Amino acid sequence: MTKIRGRARALRKAVTAESFRRRYANVGHLLSGNAATLVIGLFAVALTARALGPHEYGILALVISGAQAIDSFVNFQTWQPLIRYGADLDDEAHRDELMALFKYGLLLDMAAAITGWMIALGVTAIAGFLLGWEPAVYATVLTYSLVLLFRVNGTPVAILRLAGKFRATAYLQVLGVGARLIGCAIAFAMGGGVFAFAVIWMTTQILSQLLLAFAAWRELRSRGLHRLDKASLKGIRARFPGIWGFTWSANFSLTLWSSAQQLDVLLVGALTDPASAGLYHIAKRIGRAVQQAGAQVQAVAYPEIARLWQAGAIRAFRNVVLQTEMLLASAGLALFCATLLVAKPVILLVAGKAFAGAAPLLVVQMVAVTLVLSGSIARVALLSMGRERQIFGLVVLSIALFFATAALLIPRIGPMGANIAHIVLGSVWLLGLSILLKSGLAQARREDERAASSCEQSPAADRCADTLRHDAA
């Protein structure tokens, strides 16, 4: 009983801590923006689906998923190394380092954007020739691929997250999806086809990217860090040891992970038909909107987690990770229970009777979303601990099992096979992350104990002990 009371007091202390309140105030802003984006986005999806029907909506879904798949393969996800190496840098004391770091990320983003667009052009030419596409299909694919040229979002995201500008990040996305809804409403009223809706989705995604880049530029300008063209990249690897390896490792890891999130629609379309891909995409749009909530919480927690680990505050690091994981797991479970009750009415309301078959897909997909949601904070915790190689190995295993399951089940049971494959992926992913995190924390404790033992034998034992106590706070 005494132990239980002690834990209750510790929990109350954590809940009233200033950092806890600030963290979840930021989470509140992001989730509010995400909720508004979800609602407005569902109206846009509803208008698109009702205007096009399952077959043509499936074609649009394949075009969008193809561009997203290319982006996931070439995108460096530069926000990860920028946050990890920039979390403890100060504007005044480390001005040159910060500017070099942001320039490094921006150049990688630009190179990835141009490469992705060129790959899209090549893939379109080859696929069109082999499959005998009509000119209208060429026009749709080539037009939508322009969105890849503007996918320079990793560095702006890192800048805003490091600055704690989560409110701006949250509500900028609402403007982009709001513009999409207006465009879809106009196209719906005028009887627009696949090409018209592809142009609308492409244009509004570019608008969102430009708004994000402008907000990041304004933030840098207010801090006197906006002249990135003057920053020197000479010796960048010496100034930030391991940054190049971390960048590539994080890129490979997320590229593989994204392959399951982006190629699944294409896989369903290839192994079944466009109409089935359309049903699957409708369910996935709703499920992924929920998963984005986890990404928003991760966005708030990552800079703080990285700073705590670099400061050696292991206990505080563990508490933040556990608190946030419990929040996400509880939210995921609650959303799954809600989905059981409202999946079919929501699908009918959003897309109409033609898409009723997407309701059971949505229910099963929410199981996979809950699993992935529960492990999202453990992943960034392991990145902060320098365990990117172990994460990469776990990603390889999880993705291999996903594609094996999908290839086996989709031809037999259709789109539901892709959802079951996602559950397999999420289960292996969550279990593996839990094992890696537990192992990493145990190793950190052993190292602290060895440091404390060495400290006791040191001639300056009192000063050493004071330092250790400060680090553990």
Solvent accessible surface area in square Angstrom, and as a share of the most:
residue,aa,sasa,rsa
1,M,150,0.67
2,T,102,0.59
3,K,141,0.60
4,I,114,0.58
5,R,132,0.48
6,G,26,0.25
7,R,160,0.58
8,A,37,0.29
9,R,135,0.49
10,A,60,0.46
11,L,109,0.54
12,R,144,0.52
13,K,155,0.66
14,A,24,0.18
15,V,67,0.38
16,T,87,0.51
17,A,39,0.30
18,E,102,0.46
19,S,41,0.27
20,F,44,0.18
21,R,125,0.46
22,R,130,0.47
23,R,10,0.04
24,Y,45,0.17
25,A,55,0.43
26,N,29,0.15
27,V,6,0.03
28,G,34,0.32
29,H,50,0.22
30,L,1,0.01
31,L,65,0.33
32,S,58,0.37
33,G,0,0.00
34,N,14,0.07
35,A,53,0.41
36,A,37,0.28
37,T,30,0.18
38,L,47,0.23
39,V,81,0.47
40,I,39,0.20
41,G,10,0.10
42,L,32,0.16
43,F,119,0.50
44,A,0,0.00
45,V,4,0.02
46,A,11,0.08
47,L,38,0.19
48,T,0,0.00
49,A,0,0.00
50,R,120,0.44
51,A,38,0.29
52,L,16,0.08
53,G,21,0.20
54,P,37,0.23
55,H,100,0.45
56,E,73,0.33
57,Y,3,0.01
58,G,0,0.00
59,I,53,0.27
60,L,1,0.01
61,A,1,0.00
62,L,43,0.22
63,V,19,0.11
64,I,2,0.01
65,S,3,0.02
66,G,20,0.19
67,A,10,0.08
68,Q,50,0.22
69,A,4,0.03
70,I,24,0.12
71,D,16,0.08
72,S,9,0.06
73,F,88,0.36
74,V,24,0.14
75,N,9,0.05
76,F,24,0.10
77,Q,40,0.18
78,T,0,0.00
79,W,28,0.10
80,Q,0,0.00
81,P,0,0.00
82,L,0,0.00
83,I,0,0.00
84,R,47,0.17
85,Y,32,0.12
86,G,4,0.04
87,A,5,0.04
88,D,86,0.44
89,L,37,0.19
90,D,73,0.38
91,D,36,0.19
92,E,134,0.60
93,A,77,0.60
94,H,62,0.28
95,R,75,0.27
96,D,98,0.51
97,E,51,0.23
98,L,3,0.02
99,M,22,0.10
100,A,0,0.00
101,L,0,0.00
102,F,1,0.00
103,K,40,0.17
104,Y,16,0.06
105,G,0,0.00
106,L,55,0.27
107,L,83,0.41
108,L,22,0.11
109,D,3,0.02
110,M,89,0.40
111,A,53,0.41
112,A,8,0.06
113,A,5,0.04
114,I,88,0.45
115,T,61,0.35
116,G,1,0.01
117,W,68,0.24
118,M,118,0.53
119,I,72,0.36
120,A,5,0.04
121,L,63,0.31
122,G,33,0.32
123,V,77,0.44
124,T,5,0.03
125,A,58,0.45
126,I,113,0.57
127,A,24,0.19
128,G,2,0.02
129,F,168,0.70
130,L,128,0.63
131,L,127,0.63
132,G,57,0.55
133,W,67,0.23
134,E,116,0.52
135,P,104,0.65
136,A,71,0.55
137,V,50,0.28
138,Y,65,0.25
139,A,43,0.33
140,T,8,0.05
141,V,26,0.15
142,L,71,0.35
143,T,28,0.16
144,Y,2,0.01
145,S,4,0.03
146,L,67,0.33
147,V,6,0.03
148,L,4,0.02
149,L,59,0.30
150,F,77,0.32
151,R,61,0.22
152,V,34,0.19
153,N,28,0.14
154,G,3,0.03
155,T,3,0.01
156,P,8,0.05
157,V,18,0.10
158,A,0,0.00
159,I,4,0.02
160,L,3,0.01
161,R,32,0.12
162,L,22,0.11
163,A,33,0.26
164,G,37,0.36
165,K,89,0.38
166,F,9,0.04
167,R,144,0.53
168,A,40,0.31
169,T,24,0.14
170,A,0,0.00
171,Y,85,0.32
172,L,31,0.16
173,Q,46,0.21
174,V,29,0.17
175,L,106,0.53
176,G,0,0.00
177,V,10,0.05
178,G,19,0.18
179,A,32,0.25
180,R,24,0.09
181,L,46,0.23
182,I,114,0.58
183,G,15,0.14
184,C,0,0.00
185,A,44,0.34
186,I,98,0.50
187,A,8,0.06
188,F,89,0.37
189,A,85,0.66
190,M,156,0.70
191,G,64,0.62
192,G,19,0.18
193,G,35,0.34
194,V,24,0.14
195,F,96,0.40
196,A,35,0.27
197,F,0,0.00
198,A,0,0.00
199,V,49,0.28
200,I,28,0.14
201,W,2,0.01
202,M,18,0.08
203,T,72,0.42
204,T,9,0.05
205,Q,34,0.15
206,I,23,0.12
207,L,66,0.33
208,S,31,0.20
209,Q,26,0.11
210,L,93,0.46
211,L,42,0.21
212,L,23,0.12
213,A,40,0.31
214,F,113,0.47
215,A,18,0.14
216,A,3,0.02
217,W,113,0.40
218,R,150,0.55
219,E,20,0.09
220,L,6,0.03
221,R,130,0.48
222,S,90,0.58
223,R,53,0.19
224,G,39,0.38
225,L,0,0.00
226,H,51,0.23
227,R,117,0.43
228,L,18,0.09
229,D,92,0.48
230,K,140,0.59
231,A,13,0.10
232,S,66,0.43
233,L,53,0.26
234,K,181,0.77
235,G,40,0.39
236,I,22,0.11
237,R,155,0.57
238,A,84,0.65
239,R,82,0.30
240,F,9,0.04
241,P,99,0.62
242,G,50,0.48
243,I,1,0.00
244,W,89,0.31
245,G,47,0.45
246,F,3,0.01
247,T,0,0.00
248,W,88,0.31
249,S,19,0.13
250,A,1,0.01
251,N,7,0.04
252,F,100,0.42
253,S,5,0.03
254,L,23,0.12
255,T,19,0.11
256,L,58,0.29
257,W,28,0.10
258,S,16,0.10
259,S,6,0.04
260,A,0,0.00
261,Q,16,0.07
262,Q,19,0.09
263,L,47,0.23
264,D,1,0.00
265,V,1,0.01
266,L,51,0.26
267,L,42,0.21
268,V,0,0.00
269,G,14,0.14
270,A,82,0.63
271,L,74,0.37
272,T,47,0.27
273,D,61,0.32
274,P,40,0.25
275,A,36,0.28
276,S,19,0.12
277,A,0,0.00
278,G,0,0.00
279,L,39,0.19
280,Y,0,0.00
281,H,9,0.04
282,I,0,0.00
283,A,0,0.00
284,K,14,0.06
285,R,63,0.23
286,I,18,0.09
287,G,0,0.00
288,R,77,0.28
289,A,20,0.16
290,V,17,0.09
291,Q,37,0.16
292,Q,78,0.35
293,A,19,0.15
294,G,1,0.01
295,A,37,0.28
296,Q,14,0.06
297,V,3,0.02
298,Q,22,0.10
299,A,2,0.02
300,V,8,0.05
301,A,1,0.01
302,Y,0,0.00
303,P,5,0.03
304,E,35,0.16
305,I,0,0.00
306,A,1,0.00
307,R,93,0.34
308,L,36,0.18
309,W,56,0.20
310,Q,76,0.34
311,A,66,0.51
312,G,26,0.25
313,A,9,0.07
314,I,20,0.10
315,R,149,0.54
316,A,27,0.21
317,F,0,0.00
318,R,64,0.23
319,N,62,0.32
320,V,8,0.05
321,V,2,0.01
322,L,81,0.40
323,Q,35,0.15
324,T,0,0.00
325,E,33,0.15
326,M,136,0.60
327,L,69,0.34
328,L,5,0.02
329,A,42,0.33
330,S,70,0.45
331,A,41,0.32
332,G,1,0.01
333,L,109,0.54
334,A,63,0.49
335,L,67,0.33
336,F,48,0.20
337,C,66,0.40
338,A,46,0.35
339,T,14,0.08
340,L,100,0.50
341,L,145,0.72
342,V,71,0.41
343,A,4,0.03
344,K,115,0.49
345,P,79,0.50
346,V,40,0.23
347,I,0,0.00
348,L,58,0.29
349,L,140,0.70
350,V,10,0.06
351,A,4,0.03
352,G,9,0.08
353,K,177,0.75
354,A,67,0.52
355,F,2,0.01
356,A,33,0.25
357,G,42,0.40
358,A,0,0.00
359,A,8,0.06
360,P,71,0.45
361,L,9,0.04
362,L,5,0.03
363,V,33,0.19
364,V,35,0.20
365,Q,8,0.04
366,M,3,0.01
367,V,50,0.29
368,A,5,0.04
369,V,6,0.04
370,T,22,0.13
371,L,39,0.19
372,V,17,0.10
373,L,4,0.02
374,S,16,0.10
375,G,0,0.00
376,S,16,0.10
377,I,0,0.00
378,A,2,0.02
379,R,20,0.07
380,V,0,0.00
381,A,0,0.00
382,L,0,0.00
383,L,3,0.02
384,S,5,0.03
385,M,20,0.09
386,G,34,0.32
387,R,33,0.12
388,E,26,0.12
389,R,201,0.73
390,Q,73,0.32
391,I,2,0.01
392,F,69,0.29
393,G,41,0.39
394,L,18,0.09
395,V,1,0.01
396,V,65,0.37
397,L,94,0.47
398,S,0,0.00
399,I,8,0.04
400,A,59,0.46
401,L,68,0.34
402,F,0,0.00
403,F,58,0.24
404,A,63,0.49
405,T,25,0.14
406,A,0,0.00
407,A,58,0.45
408,L,100,0.50
409,L,39,0.20
410,I,1,0.00
411,P,76,0.48
412,R,166,0.61
413,I,85,0.43
414,G,13,0.13
415,P,21,0.13
416,M,45,0.20
417,G,0,0.00
418,A,0,0.00
419,N,0,0.00
420,I,59,0.30
421,A,0,0.00
422,H,16,0.07
423,I,44,0.22
424,V,46,0.27
425,L,0,0.00
426,G,0,0.00
427,S,51,0.33
428,V,34,0.20
429,W,6,0.02
430,L,48,0.24
431,L,116,0.58
432,G,13,0.12
433,L,0,0.00
434,S,57,0.37
435,I,103,0.52
436,L,34,0.17
437,L,12,0.06
438,K,154,0.65
439,S,54,0.35
440,G,2,0.02
441,L,14,0.07
442,A,24,0.19
443,Q,72,0.32
444,A,9,0.07
445,R,107,0.39
446,R,122,0.45
447,E,81,0.37
448,D,68,0.35
449,E,114,0.51
450,R,143,0.52
451,A,44,0.34
452,A,40,0.31
453,S,51,0.33
454,S,72,0.47
455,C,6,0.03
456,E,136,0.61
457,Q,150,0.67
458,S,36,0.23
459,P,146,0.92
460,A,38,0.30
461,A,34,0.26
462,D,118,0.61
463,R,178,0.65
464,C,41,0.25
465,A,31,0.24
466,D,76,0.39
467,T,74,0.43
468,L,53,0.26
469,R,154,0.56
470,H,144,0.64
471,D,51,0.27
472,A,47,0.36
473,A,89,0.69
